[in-house]
Amino acid sequence: MRWVERDGVRWLEADLPGATAVFSTRSAGSVKESHAPLAAALGFFPDQVAIARQVHGADLITHQLLLRCSFSLNNKEKAQRKLETPEADGHVLRAPGIAGMVFVADCLPISLAGPDGVAILHCGWRGLAAGIVARGAEAVDATHAAIGPGIGPCCYEVGDEVLDAFAGLGDGITAGHMLDLPEVARRLLDQAGVEHEQVESAGLCTSCEEELFFSHRRDAGRTGRQAGLVWLEGEAA
């Protein structure tokens, strides 16, 4: 991954086959409040970015076509679209011209790419335990993945319920009650057919890197959100 900065917005960027993945920092502000500054820095209109109401599950939304751009919507249409935002914790993209985005503040943003498209997943422990990685990988026949910044094993103390959810993954994902969430994701990606050498990881802890990232755990829930995004390269139809 590499650091990129434009218009005062800084992010991590990863190359995937035919696609680009981006993991933002708090320099874009809280993207849950407004993703317009980040979208503009990346060259998108806000309504070219697909979002959803995240519920820590494993449901995905598949997008086949380009979204209508913001300049084509009046205020009433924009308000209605906000009300109609569906619940999901990931996006599958089949065409260029649209980016999928998830909100994160300790959970892992994971992007996937394969011959059937790209996906971006919001991966907290509940979503991982519910099988969101396998669903995302199957949806795009994933061959490559990029794991963005999330809470690290240095800061993620969990209870027995969480430890039990991943007991089948073997040794090396816990130290006492400290869970290595990125390693959990790597092992689930491997089970889903994404080879270890084709998985890139940011290796940054959102709780430790206070100047870079929002953190739900560090800030006791009173915090903003950064983003994980992915899109297919090429011209929109």
Beta strands, then each sheet from edge to edge (+ up, - down):
strand 1: 2-6
strand 2: 9-16
strand 3: 19-24
strand 4: 49-50
strand 5: 61-63
strand 6: 90-93
strand 7: 99-104
strand 8: 108-114
strand 9: 117-123
strand 10: 144-147
strand 11: 174-175
strand 12: 178-179
strand 13: 199-201
strand 14: 226-232
sheet 1: 1+ 2- 3+ 14- 7+ 4+
sheet 2: 5+ 6+ 9- 8+ 10- 13-
sheet 3: 11+ 12-
end
